[in-house]
Amino acid sequence: MRTLAMVVVLGWSAGALAAEPSRVLTLEQAEVTAREQQPQLRSARAGTDAARARVDQARSGFLPQVSGNASYDVGTNRVGTSGGVVSGGTARRFSAGLNANQLLYDFGRTSGRLTASRRSAEAQEATQAQTLEDVLLDVRASYFDALTQRALLDVARETLESEEKRLRQVTAAVEVGNRPEIDLLQQRTARANAQVRFIQARNAEATAKAVLNQAMGVEGSTEYTVEDVSVAPVEGEDAATDVLVERALAARGDVKARELQVRAQEAQVGATRSDFWPSLGATAGANDTGTDPADATWNVSGGLSLSWPLFEGGRTRAEVREQRALLRDTQAQQDVLRQQVRLEVEQARLAVTASREALSAAEEALVNARERLRLAEGRYQAGVGNIIELSDAQVEYTNAAAQRVQATYDLATARATLARALGTQPHSVVAMVP
């Protein structure tokens, strides 16, 4: 008997039950596969690489900008007069050189943009970490659903076996005249209904494993079975909401990412506002000019340059207003996220509490339903009960077993969801005891 599903797996005499797949997928393997193959994670990592590249782009403003040029021109030198055109021969000119520019000071324009890009890159790294948590939660939820459907398939299999066995008993009793023929019709109907539920459960299990494959980012077969697991209680899952919310705000990656985005936008406002001020730079150049490369003369130059946009039609002022508006928007989104975190924590905490209580009630209901079925079978065999009473007891037991399975994995999913809401990993995932 499985501790988790509280069912006994029996063989089907009709030979319709396929053998369990030989490959076993553990939750740890599913998570490792998702880390390696999930497209969402690959996309998040690419976004982080792009953000880091933008930091290097912003840093380049502090470094010298060097360019080279070369040209060689050939043309005629002809002069027109009143008597016609007098040829002046052919003119040749060669020029090659290097030019360098170095920013000296721009009132924080370049440094502000570098700071903004750094904060944005850090925010993207935090977002990547949060994406990983979201993907792993999806994998865990899908894994637990696959376990649920497998356990429900076991319940359906046990029910079908019971109905098959009972059909043989009722058939024998009707043949010898101990039971009316209506009992046989009733039992045939019960067996057919059990077959329908088994087929539906088998399809639901296959569908759940297909969803699990998608959560892992796998395009492959579902010919495997999932290993029983149970999520240990989350530390502090019975604590007050305010306490859990503070833990979540301090640990979650998306909260950190939003804070960094606010800081990046603040830096962007400062960088844009510095466009009102001049920028000071140094220039240097070296040019080799002459009629041909072999007979050229080097010239060097250097100096300082001051650039000050005195009037741009109000463009800079409008850009500053835009960046300030974007800052207010980012701050508002930060407040929305804080409220969303509180809601997620509260919902997850309540779900854990409700799931624990539901599991306790489901276990009691299963014990009672099993005893009722035992008594109904005894009454029927003794001739004091009827087939309707026995069928009702079997249905009640099947429903109670399925309810206990659902409650068990609802609790596992609720704890995984609470851990994600708190920005932590489940403390331990252990194999169920057979």
ZIFENKA-V73706 format. One record per residue. PSI is psi in radians with two decimals (none if undefined). D_LAST is the distance of its C-alpha to the last C-alpha in Angstrom with 2 decimals. Layout:
psi:PSI d_last:D_LAST
psi:PSI d_last:D_LAST
This chain:
psi:2.30 d_last:7.45
psi:2.34 d_last:5.47
psi:-0.65 d_last:5.99
psi:-0.93 d_last:8.04
psi:-0.27 d_last:10.09
psi:0.71 d_last:10.20
psi:2.77 d_last:11.23
psi:2.23 d_last:11.22
psi:2.09 d_last:12.15
psi:2.81 d_last:15.41
psi:2.69 d_last:18.23
psi:2.11 d_last:21.45
psi:-0.49 d_last:24.43
psi:-0.14 d_last:26.72
psi:0.41 d_last:25.06
psi:-0.12 d_last:24.86
psi:2.14 d_last:21.24
psi:2.66 d_last:21.13
psi:2.62 d_last:18.68
psi:2.44 d_last:16.12
psi:2.53 d_last:17.96
psi:-0.48 d_last:17.54
psi:2.28 d_last:17.92
psi:2.24 d_last:15.07
psi:2.14 d_last:16.48
psi:2.84 d_last:15.23
psi:-0.67 d_last:16.80
psi:-0.74 d_last:18.90
psi:-0.69 d_last:20.26
psi:-0.71 d_last:21.13
psi:-0.72 d_last:23.03
psi:-0.74 d_last:24.84
psi:-0.74 d_last:25.89
psi:-0.71 d_last:27.25
psi:-0.59 d_last:29.18
psi:-0.58 d_last:30.82
psi:-0.26 d_last:31.49
psi:2.15 d_last:31.63
psi:-0.58 d_last:35.30
psi:-0.67 d_last:35.50
psi:-0.67 d_last:34.85
psi:-0.68 d_last:37.38
psi:-0.72 d_last:39.84
psi:-0.71 d_last:39.33
psi:-0.67 d_last:39.90
psi:-0.69 d_last:43.02
psi:-0.65 d_last:44.26
psi:-0.74 d_last:43.91
psi:-0.70 d_last:45.85
psi:-0.68 d_last:48.54
psi:-0.68 d_last:48.83
psi:-0.61 d_last:49.32
psi:-0.61 d_last:51.97
psi:-0.51 d_last:53.77
psi:-0.79 d_last:53.96
psi:-0.62 d_last:55.76
psi:-0.77 d_last:58.04
psi:-0.62 d_last:59.02
psi:-0.45 d_last:59.58
psi:-0.36 d_last:62.00
psi:-0.38 d_last:64.57
psi:-0.20 d_last:65.22
psi:2.73 d_last:65.99
psi:2.53 d_last:69.28
psi:1.95 d_last:69.70
psi:2.34 d_last:71.65
psi:2.65 d_last:73.04
psi:2.68 d_last:75.37
psi:2.67 d_last:78.01
psi:2.50 d_last:80.54
psi:2.68 d_last:83.17
psi:2.01 d_last:86.19
psi:2.45 d_last:88.77
psi:2.30 d_last:91.74
psi:2.91 d_last:94.43
psi:2.67 d_last:98.14
psi:1.47 d_last:100.47
psi:2.46 d_last:103.12
psi:2.30 d_last:105.71
psi:2.39 d_last:107.58
psi:3.06 d_last:111.37
psi:-0.41 d_last:114.15
psi:-0.01 d_last:115.26
psi:-2.75 d_last:111.83
psi:2.22 d_last:108.68
psi:2.17 d_last:108.97
psi:2.33 d_last:106.16
psi:0.16 d_last:104.81
psi:-2.94 d_last:102.64
psi:2.34 d_last:98.87
psi:2.37 d_last:96.74
psi:2.49 d_last:93.59
psi:2.26 d_last:91.18
psi:2.43 d_last:88.08
psi:2.37 d_last:85.76
psi:2.55 d_last:82.50
psi:3.03 d_last:80.82
psi:2.47 d_last:77.89
psi:2.40 d_last:77.26
psi:2.46 d_last:74.96
psi:2.38 d_last:74.01
psi:2.13 d_last:72.32
psi:2.30 d_last:71.28
psi:-0.79 d_last:72.63
psi:2.34 d_last:71.85
psi:0.51 d_last:70.83
psi:0.62 d_last:70.12
psi:0.12 d_last:66.31
psi:-0.94 d_last:65.93
psi:-0.74 d_last:64.12
psi:-0.63 d_last:62.22
psi:-0.70 d_last:61.04
psi:-0.60 d_last:59.70
psi:-0.75 d_last:57.97
psi:-0.75 d_last:56.33
psi:-0.72 d_last:55.26
psi:-0.61 d_last:53.72
psi:-0.79 d_last:51.86
psi:-0.66 d_last:50.40
psi:-0.69 d_last:49.46
psi:-0.73 d_last:47.71
psi:-0.67 d_last:45.77
psi:-0.69 d_last:44.86
psi:-0.65 d_last:43.63
psi:-0.72 d_last:41.47
psi:-0.66 d_last:39.92
psi:-0.68 d_last:39.50
psi:-0.75 d_last:37.74
psi:-0.70 d_last:35.28
psi:-0.63 d_last:34.71
psi:-0.70 d_last:34.31
psi:-0.78 d_last:31.50
psi:-0.72 d_last:29.75
psi:-0.73 d_last:30.34
psi:-0.76 d_last:29.02
psi:-0.64 d_last:25.82
psi:-0.73 d_last:25.33
psi:-0.71 d_last:25.94
psi:-0.79 d_last:23.37
psi:-0.78 d_last:20.70
psi:-0.73 d_last:21.72
psi:-0.66 d_last:21.72
psi:-0.79 d_last:18.32
psi:-0.60 d_last:16.87
psi:-0.69 d_last:18.95
psi:-0.70 d_last:17.59
psi:-0.73 d_last:14.00
psi:-0.84 d_last:15.60
psi:-0.59 d_last:17.44
psi:-0.72 d_last:14.64
psi:-0.66 d_last:12.76
psi:-0.57 d_last:16.27
psi:-0.67 d_last:16.81
psi:-0.71 d_last:13.93
psi:-0.80 d_last:15.72
psi:-0.65 d_last:18.98
psi:-0.77 d_last:17.90
psi:-0.73 d_last:16.88
psi:-0.77 d_last:20.15
psi:-0.72 d_last:22.15
psi:-0.73 d_last:20.93
psi:-0.74 d_last:21.87
psi:-0.64 d_last:25.19
psi:-0.81 d_last:25.91
psi:-0.75 d_last:25.40
psi:-0.60 d_last:27.48
psi:-0.70 d_last:30.13
psi:-0.68 d_last:30.66
psi:-0.77 d_last:31.07
psi:-0.68 d_last:33.46
psi:-0.79 d_last:35.41
psi:-0.70 d_last:36.01
psi:-0.67 d_last:37.06
psi:-0.67 d_last:39.47
psi:-0.60 d_last:40.95
psi:-0.03 d_last:41.92
psi:0.18 d_last:43.21
psi:-0.34 d_last:40.81
psi:2.58 d_last:39.74
psi:2.77 d_last:41.82
psi:-0.45 d_last:41.51
psi:-0.49 d_last:40.48
psi:-0.66 d_last:37.10
psi:-0.74 d_last:36.59
psi:-0.71 d_last:37.59
psi:-0.74 d_last:35.32
psi:-0.60 d_last:32.31
psi:-0.68 d_last:33.24
psi:-0.74 d_last:33.35
psi:-0.71 d_last:29.92
psi:-0.73 d_last:28.54
psi:-0.72 d_last:30.41
psi:-0.66 d_last:29.12
psi:-0.65 d_last:25.52
psi:-0.74 d_last:26.40
psi:-0.79 d_last:27.88
psi:-0.62 d_last:24.86
psi:-0.76 d_last:22.64
psi:-0.76 d_last:25.19
psi:-0.71 d_last:25.36
psi:-0.67 d_last:21.61
psi:-0.70 d_last:21.63
psi:-0.70 d_last:24.60
psi:-0.65 d_last:23.13
psi:-0.75 d_last:20.12
psi:-0.70 d_last:22.69
psi:-0.72 d_last:24.88
psi:-0.67 d_last:22.26
psi:-0.56 d_last:21.63
psi:-0.70 d_last:25.42
psi:-0.67 d_last:25.75
psi:-0.72 d_last:23.22
psi:-0.76 d_last:25.41
psi:-0.71 d_last:28.43
psi:-0.58 d_last:26.96
psi:-0.24 d_last:26.35
psi:0.50 d_last:29.85
psi:2.35 d_last:28.78
psi:1.58 d_last:30.82
psi:-2.92 d_last:28.76
psi:2.70 d_last:26.41
psi:0.39 d_last:23.25
psi:1.23 d_last:21.87
psi:2.90 d_last:18.57
psi:2.58 d_last:15.08
psi:2.49 d_last:13.77
psi:2.44 d_last:10.79
psi:2.33 d_last:8.72
psi:2.86 d_last:10.68
psi:2.35 d_last:12.20
psi:2.20 d_last:15.86
psi:2.76 d_last:16.99
psi:2.47 d_last:20.08
psi:2.37 d_last:23.28
psi:2.18 d_last:25.85
psi:0.35 d_last:28.45
psi:-0.29 d_last:26.88
psi:0.10 d_last:28.69
psi:2.92 d_last:31.98
psi:2.71 d_last:35.09
psi:-0.76 d_last:35.70
psi:-0.66 d_last:38.72
psi:-0.79 d_last:36.82
psi:-0.64 d_last:34.10
psi:-0.73 d_last:36.84
psi:-0.68 d_last:38.69
psi:-0.75 d_last:35.64
psi:-0.77 d_last:35.20
psi:-0.51 d_last:38.90
psi:-0.35 d_last:38.90
psi:-0.43 d_last:35.88
psi:2.44 d_last:35.78
psi:-0.66 d_last:37.25
psi:-0.53 d_last:38.97
psi:-0.79 d_last:40.77
psi:-0.72 d_last:42.02
psi:-0.72 d_last:43.06
psi:-0.70 d_last:45.10
psi:-0.74 d_last:46.82
psi:-0.60 d_last:47.79
psi:-0.65 d_last:49.09
psi:-0.79 d_last:51.34
psi:-0.64 d_last:52.66
psi:-0.69 d_last:53.25
psi:-0.61 d_last:55.21
psi:-0.74 d_last:57.24
psi:-0.61 d_last:58.20
psi:-0.62 d_last:59.12
psi:-0.81 d_last:61.44
psi:-0.69 d_last:63.21
psi:-0.70 d_last:63.55
psi:-0.66 d_last:65.05
psi:-0.48 d_last:67.43
psi:-0.19 d_last:68.75
psi:-0.26 d_last:70.18
psi:-0.33 d_last:73.09
psi:2.86 d_last:74.16
psi:2.95 d_last:75.69
psi:2.42 d_last:74.11
psi:2.31 d_last:75.89
psi:2.88 d_last:75.51
psi:2.50 d_last:77.25
psi:2.61 d_last:78.38
psi:2.55 d_last:79.64
psi:2.71 d_last:80.84
psi:2.23 d_last:82.53
psi:2.44 d_last:84.36
psi:1.94 d_last:86.22
psi:2.66 d_last:88.90
psi:-3.03 d_last:91.82
psi:-0.39 d_last:93.32
psi:2.84 d_last:90.94
psi:-0.51 d_last:88.04
psi:-0.31 d_last:90.32
psi:1.14 d_last:92.79
psi:2.81 d_last:90.74
psi:2.33 d_last:90.97
psi:2.45 d_last:88.17
psi:2.43 d_last:88.12
psi:2.71 d_last:85.79
psi:2.77 d_last:85.19
psi:2.83 d_last:83.15
psi:-3.08 d_last:82.98
psi:2.58 d_last:81.12
psi:2.42 d_last:80.12
psi:2.14 d_last:79.57
psi:2.21 d_last:78.02
psi:1.95 d_last:78.10
psi:1.72 d_last:77.30
psi:-0.64 d_last:79.96
psi:2.14 d_last:79.46
psi:0.47 d_last:76.81
psi:0.37 d_last:77.41
psi:0.17 d_last:74.80
psi:-0.83 d_last:71.90
psi:-0.72 d_last:70.54
psi:-0.71 d_last:70.82
psi:-0.65 d_last:68.86
psi:-0.67 d_last:66.17
psi:-0.75 d_last:65.82
psi:-0.70 d_last:65.46
psi:-0.82 d_last:62.76
psi:-0.63 d_last:60.74
psi:-0.67 d_last:61.08
psi:-0.71 d_last:59.88
psi:-0.59 d_last:56.85
psi:-0.78 d_last:56.19
psi:-0.67 d_last:56.25
psi:-0.76 d_last:53.88
psi:-0.68 d_last:51.42
psi:-0.67 d_last:51.69
psi:-0.71 d_last:51.05
psi:-0.56 d_last:47.93
psi:-0.73 d_last:46.78
psi:-0.70 d_last:47.21
psi:-0.75 d_last:45.35
psi:-0.72 d_last:42.39
psi:-0.74 d_last:42.37
psi:-0.65 d_last:42.31
psi:-0.67 d_last:39.53
psi:-0.79 d_last:37.45
psi:-0.77 d_last:37.99
psi:-0.78 d_last:36.97
psi:-0.75 d_last:33.77
psi:-0.79 d_last:32.79
psi:-0.79 d_last:33.68
psi:-0.77 d_last:31.81
psi:-0.71 d_last:28.63
psi:-0.77 d_last:28.87
psi:-0.64 d_last:29.46
psi:-0.68 d_last:26.59
psi:-0.80 d_last:24.15
psi:-0.81 d_last:25.72
psi:-0.68 d_last:25.73
psi:-0.69 d_last:22.11
psi:-0.79 d_last:21.00
psi:-0.71 d_last:23.28
psi:-0.67 d_last:22.25
psi:-0.73 d_last:18.54
psi:-0.76 d_last:19.66
psi:-0.66 d_last:21.95
psi:-0.65 d_last:19.51
psi:-0.71 d_last:17.10
psi:-0.73 d_last:20.25
psi:-0.65 d_last:21.44
psi:-0.72 d_last:18.33
psi:-0.80 d_last:18.72
psi:-0.72 d_last:22.40
psi:-0.64 d_last:22.06
psi:-0.73 d_last:19.83
psi:-0.70 d_last:22.46
psi:-0.72 d_last:25.25
psi:-0.70 d_last:23.99
psi:-0.76 d_last:23.78
psi:-0.70 d_last:27.29
psi:-0.68 d_last:28.63
psi:-0.70 d_last:27.51
psi:-0.74 d_last:29.18
psi:-0.69 d_last:32.29
psi:-0.76 d_last:32.59
psi:-0.53 d_last:32.32
psi:-0.16 d_last:34.87
psi:0.15 d_last:37.17
psi:-0.17 d_last:37.49
psi:2.90 d_last:35.23
psi:2.98 d_last:35.75
psi:-0.51 d_last:33.81
psi:-0.78 d_last:34.12
psi:-0.75 d_last:32.45
psi:-0.73 d_last:29.55
psi:-0.74 d_last:29.26
psi:-0.70 d_last:29.36
psi:-0.66 d_last:26.56
psi:-0.74 d_last:24.38
psi:-0.74 d_last:25.27
psi:-0.71 d_last:24.57
psi:-0.74 d_last:21.07
psi:-0.78 d_last:20.38
psi:-0.68 d_last:21.90
psi:-0.70 d_last:20.00
psi:-0.75 d_last:16.58
psi:-0.66 d_last:17.91
psi:-0.65 d_last:19.36
psi:-0.69 d_last:16.20
psi:-0.86 d_last:14.58
psi:-0.73 d_last:17.86
psi:-0.64 d_last:18.15
psi:-0.85 d_last:14.84
psi:-0.39 d_last:15.93
psi:-0.69 d_last:19.51
psi:-0.73 d_last:18.81
psi:-0.77 d_last:17.29
psi:-0.70 d_last:20.37
psi:-0.69 d_last:22.71
psi:-0.67 d_last:21.78
psi:-0.67 d_last:22.21
psi:-0.69 d_last:25.49
psi:-0.72 d_last:26.65
psi:-0.73 d_last:26.10
psi:-0.73 d_last:28.19
psi:-0.52 d_last:30.80
psi:-0.11 d_last:31.15
psi:0.46 d_last:31.55
psi:2.95 d_last:28.62
psi:2.65 d_last:25.29
psi:2.43 d_last:22.01
psi:-0.65 d_last:21.67
psi:2.57 d_last:18.26
psi:2.02 d_last:15.45
psi:2.66 d_last:12.19
psi:2.48 d_last:8.90
psi:2.61 d_last:6.21
psi:2.18 d_last:3.84
psi:none d_last:0.00
